[in-house]
Structure formats: structure tokens, C-alpha cells
Amino acid sequence: MIHIVHHPDYVAPPDPRARAQSSKNGLIRDLLRDSGAPIAWHRPDPMPRRWLEEVHDPGYVAEVLSAAVPREKERRIGFPVTEIVSRRSQVVPAGTWLAAKLALEHGFAANSAGGSHHALHDTGAGYCVFNDLALAAVRLTEEGTVERVLVVDVDVHQGDGTAALTAGRQGIATYSIHAAKNFPARKARSTLDVPLADGVEDEEYLRTLEETLAPMLDEHRPQLILYQAGVDPFADDQLGRLALTEDGLRRRELLVAELARARAIPLASTVGGGYGPDKPALAKRHVDAILTLGEAFGD
């Protein structure tokens, strides 16, 4: 059984001005439902305001919750923060937190949204409003659910917001493997950053991932992995600079699952980046990642 977190508010109407279309989450939901895989669905409650304010500036939280985000911050996010987007922004971080709790119980669980790794303390950025990865990591450690959590970010873009928001917080470590010359121009400092040259293909990518992530797992000994499974390292991604094939993405998930399972570390995955005009193909790559991880942990 694959445990998947989803909420109806994940599926917001698409904004024609944004390259990151939230309707992708509706396609992900539908493909998961039609996959024939044994799935247990879970619905999160909105994240309490006080939890959001543990990571984000209370003034910015108020702007989002009232759908009154200033224009300059909306430009940095990449789309308007409407009432629908505001509701979505409250349930997605709760979904990542719930997926983490389910992973601790079952070994693996997935949030069918999330991975908003660019959101910063007092603003969103890069199609991210609140940083669900940082929020979940902070909440899990603050409430004592785990003492040590590792955020593993394989999106083609560096997880700058997650790194900045969790820096100096006891028990939280961050790992980011990404295209060195891609967004953001100014990188944050993760616990371990693995920058890659443009055009890296499957074999070099997978070798580098294993050679850097395995020692980090052994050094930090996390009790949980929060996994940002962005599919934008794919060769034809509109905003990527790497050259992974779909088989390379599948092997990436199998490798991460193998490294985690060999150390008995539960893993909760989020969606993350994937960009281009063919939304069904993008959604399928995200679903393939979830199902590959689910099957690997179920074996």
C-alpha cells in the first residue's frame, strides 16, 4: 500500500501568466487514481498559523493568509496570491508534514504537491509561497517526533530557501544536487551542495549522487528523509540544464530508496519542479517518481 497525501485545494485553477501551473496537481491526482497501484489516500488539515510563523515572518504569513501579498512579492513568486492560492498554501505544508508522519509509520509516503524550496523568510520566490520542506522539518523536530531529519533535494534548482530557513537549526541538515548555473543566481549554503555542470547525463549524475549522498547519510544518521523529487533534471525540461532521461529519473528514485532502505531510514517525498507545455507528460514523470519510490519501499 502506497500512502499518498492529497487535498482538493491542491488543484487550483491555472494562471496563464505562470509557467508553473498548479493544475498539474490535478493531473497527478488523476494519474495516481488510474494507475491501478494500491493507494491509501490521506487528507491534511490546513497548517496552523503559529506553525507557519515558526519559519516565516508573521507579517508575510498575514499577507498570504489574507491574499494581500504586495505586487513586488507576487512578481518574485511568479503568480498572484489569490484566495484560492492562499488556501492551497496552507494545506500543502501540512501535507508534507502529514506525509512525514505517515512515512515514519509505514516506511514511505508521498505528498502529491509540495517541494516549494525557494520560499524565504519574508517572501515567496520561484513559484513557491511557503516552504513546506522547512516547515515540516522544523515542526517535526520541535514537536520531538524526530531528533534528526535530512532534506534531500534533487531538483535541478538549488534548494536555497530550505537551506536558508533551516540553517543553524539543531537536528536539520540539507543536501542539494543541482545545476550550478541555474536559478537562483545567488545560492544559499546547504549542509552539502553538489553543483553540476550543464548537460550532465544519467551515469555521471547517478554516480555523483551515490558518492555524495551515501556518506552524508552515514555522517548525519537522519531518522527521516524529506525528499524533494523534482523531475526538472530531465533533458527536455523547459527550465532545466541537465540531461537525464526518464530511465535516469527512475534509476535516481531507486538509488535514493536503496540508500535509505539500507539504513532503515523512512522517506517522505514531495513533488517539486517540472516545467514545459506538455502538462500530462510532466504529471506522468511526477507520478512515476511516486510509484517507483512506493514500489521500492514496498518490496
ABEGO torsion letter per residue (X at the ends): XBBBBBBAAABBBBBAABABBAAAAAAAAAAAAAAGBBBBBBBBBBBBAAAAAAABBAAAAAAAAAGABBAAAAAAAGBBBBAAAAAAAAAAAAAAAAAAAAAAAAGBBBBABEGBAABBAABBBGGBABBAAAAAAAAAAAAGABABBBBBBABABBBAAAAAAABGBBGBBBBBBBBAABOBABBBBBABBBBBBBGBBAAAAAAAAAAAAAAAAAAAGBABBBBBBBAAABAABAABABABBAAAAAAAAAAAAAAAAAAGBBBBBBAEBEBEABAAAAAAAAAAAAAAAAAAAAX
